[in-house]
Amino acid sequence: MPFRFTGFADEAGKTLKEQIDVTKKAGWSSIEVRLLEGKNFCEIPDAQFDAALDSLTSNGIQIAGFGSQIANWARPITTEFQIDVDELKRAIPRMKKAKASIIRCMSYPNKDMEREAYKKEVFKRLTTLAKMAQDAGIILGHENCNGFGGEGPAQTIEMLEKINNPAFKLIFDTGNNTLHDHNDHATVDFWNQVKEHVVHVHVKAAKPGADGKFVTCYPDEDPQQLPILTDLKKRGYDGWLSIEPHLKAAVHAGQDVVDPAANAAIYLEYTKRIEALVKKA
């Protein structure tokens, strides 16, 4: 297979042990870190991070990337910028220890700011953060989710051109646009316009619900997944496919892990189905 598999195992369990156990049961050797017992890996104390890294390493599990909170859906443009600067400062030495090269960001949802002023502030902030990433030798990966760059492919390309930094690349989520736009072609349309800049892929899938609006599903239930995976394979992509099921747990929607066994079962089923779909591609 041309891809390496990883995932947000915090959707399977809150504790590190639960995340390690489900990863090993899947036969995988990597996770993309985000939450540990309700706190982001960029927020937890140094000692807790070091202990977590030791546990992951001793179990043969690599950290593929950091799912940070930088400029995300919970931090509109009116958020104090120093919060993001401080988060990236904390994350960089942790990424070095973990030998992880990419950290996820978004681009600030707008809140009560005039359009041009908003755009100028987004570019200013991301330029500073991208320079920090460049100086540290890591990649600041923007996900097609919330904020200016999540509005559409044209905005994403404009953002990349304005930031103009080789350390600022794209993370592509294979379901976000379908879910946001309630349009089964939105994600593929987005992909086709930005794929040259994508260095990391999140796998999320969606299908129409009973009311016609799109809801998350397993990847083989979404016909838009296979064309993207096939295109990735043709393009020689050899990076991570990071699953983010959002079937039973979704942090942004307030859906926490309540039943670890049920969450783990869903996560494991997702790993099997994405592996099968990749083989098909």
N, C-alpha and C positions, 0 to 999 in steps of 0.2 A: 504493500500500500504506500502511496506517495505522501500520505499525511501522518502527522503525529497526533495522538488523541490525548485530550485533557478535558477538564471541565470545572465548573463552579460547584465543587462538592459540598459547599455550605447549603445547597438546596436539598442535600440528602441527610445532613445532620449538623447540629450546632457545634458539637464538640470536635476536637481534632481527632480523637479516636474514631468517632463515627465517620468522619471524612476519610481517614486513612483506610478504615475497614471496607468502605464501599468502593474505594479506588482499587484496592487489592482484589476484591471479589470480581471486579470488572476485568481484571487482568491488565489494568493500566498502571503506569508508573509516574503519573503527573497529575497535579491539580493547578488550577488558576485560583490563587487565594483572594478572598474577599472578606467574609465575616468569620470570626472565631468567637463563639459564645456571645453573639450579638454585637461585637465590636469589629471595626475594620482592621485589617492587618497593618494598616498604616497608622493606626491610633493606639494599638495595644502597647504596653510598656516594653522597653528593650529586652528585659529579662524574659518576659513571656514570649516575645518573638524568637529569641534565641533558643528557648526550650522547644518551641514549636518546630523551628527549623531542624533542630537536632532530632526530634522525633520523626519528622518527615524523611530526613536523610537516612536515619537508621532503618527505616522501612523501605528504602529504595525508591522514594517518591520525590520527584523534581517539581520545583515551582516554575510553571510555564510563564506566569505573568502576574501582575498585581492589579486587581480590580479596585482602583482607588475611587475616592469621592470627588476628585478634582473637577470643578466646573460641571458637576453632574445635575441631575434632575432636581435635587434638593438644595442646590446652591444657585439661585438666580443671580443675575448680573449685579444686583444691589448688595450681594454678600461681600463682606470685607475681603479684599484680595489676599491679605496676609494669611488667611486661613489656608488657602490653596498653596501658597509659597511654603508655609510651614509643613504642610502635609508632604509635599514633594521633597523637602529637605530631610524629613524623617524617613521617607521611603528609599531614597537613593542608597544610603549605606546598607539598608536591609536587602535591596536588590543585588548589591554587590556581593554580599554574603551568600545569597541564594543563587547567584549566577543567573539571575533573571534579567532579561534585556528590555522588556516592554511593560509599560504601566498605562492603564486605561484612563482616559479623560473624556469629557464632553465639552460643550461650549456655551454654557450659561443660558438657561431660559431667560427670556426677557420679562421684566416686571417693572412697569411704570417708567419706562425710559423711551424717549423719542428714538425712532428707528436708526437714524444715522449716528446718533450719539451712542446708542447701544452697540452697533456694529463696530464702531471705532474702539470702544472699550473692550469688546471681545477680542479684537485683533491685538490690542495693546497687551492684554493679560496673557494671551496665548503665546505671543512673541517672547515675553519674559520667561514663561514656563518652558518653552521649547529651547531657549538658550541655556537654561539650567540643565535640561536633559542632555543637550549636546555637550556641554562642558563635562557632564558626568559619564558620557559614553553610553547612554541608554536611549530608548525610543519612547516618546510620548505619543501614544496611539489614540486617535480620536475615533470614538464609536458613533455610528450613524443612529443616534438616539435623540436626546434632548439638547436644546440650544441652537445657536445659529447654524452650525454645520449639519444639524439634524433636520433642518427644514426641507432640504432637497439637495440633489446632486450639484446643481448650479452654485448653491451657497457653499457646499463642501469644497468645490474646486476654487471658488473665489477665496475662501479661507486659506486653503493650501498655498495659493499664489501670494497672498498677503503675508502669511507667516514666513514662507520661503526659507525653510530650515530643513536640512536632511534628517534631523532628529524628530521631526513632526510628520507622522505618517497616519495611515488609516487602519482602524480595526473595523471589519465589516460584520455586522450581525445579520444573519440570513432570514430573520423574521420581523425585525423591528418595523420596517416600513409598511409591510402588509398589515401589521397590527395597528399601527398609527393611522394609516390612511383607509383601512378597511377595503383594500383593493388587492386582489390576488396577483397583480402584475407589478405592484409598486416596488417590491424588493428587487426583482430581477431588473427592472428599469433603472433603479438606483445603481445596482451592481455594474451594469454595462457602462455607466458613465464614470465610475470612479475606480474600477478594478486595477488600473495601472498603479495606483498608490496604496493598495492594500497589502499589509504585512502580517496580519493576524486575523483569524476568522472565529466568530462566535456563531454557534449553531442554535437557532431558535426556529420553531416552525409554527405555522398557523393555518387554520381552515375556517370556513364559515360556521358560525354557531346557529342555534335555532332561530335567533332573531335576525340573521343575516350579517351580523357583525362578526369579525374574525376573532377567534380565540386560539390559544396555544394548543398544540397537538404533538404527536410523535413525528419525527422527520419524514418517515415514509408515508405519512398521511397528507403531506403538503407537496403538491406537484412542482412547486417552485424550487425545491431543494436540489433535486437531481440536476437540473441545468447548471446551477451554480457550481456544484461539486464537479460536474463533468468539465466545465470551463476551467476550474482551478487545476484539475488534473492535466488538461491540455496545455495549460500555461506553465506547467512544471512546478506548481506550488508544492513546497516541501515543509511548510510551517505547521503550526498547530491548528487543529480543529477543536475548539473548546465548547463543550455543550453547556447550554444554559436553559434547561427544560421549561422552567416557569409553569409547570403543570400543577404543582401542589404548593410550591413555595416561591414567592416573588417579593423581594425586599421592598421595592418601590410601591407595591400595592398593599403593603401591610400584611402579607401572607407569610407568616413565620412557620418554621418547622415545629409542628405540634406532635406528630406521630413519626418518630425517626424510622421505624420499621417500614411504614407505608411510603415515606419519602425515599428511602433507600431502594425499595422495590421499583419505584418509578424511575429513579436514576439509573439503576442497573438495566432495566428494560430499554431505556433510551440509549445506553452504551451499545447494546446489542443491535439495535435498529440502525444507529448511525454507522456502525461497522459494516452492516449488510448493505446499506445504501452506498457507501463508498466503494464496496466491491462491485456493485452494479454500475457505478460511474466508470 
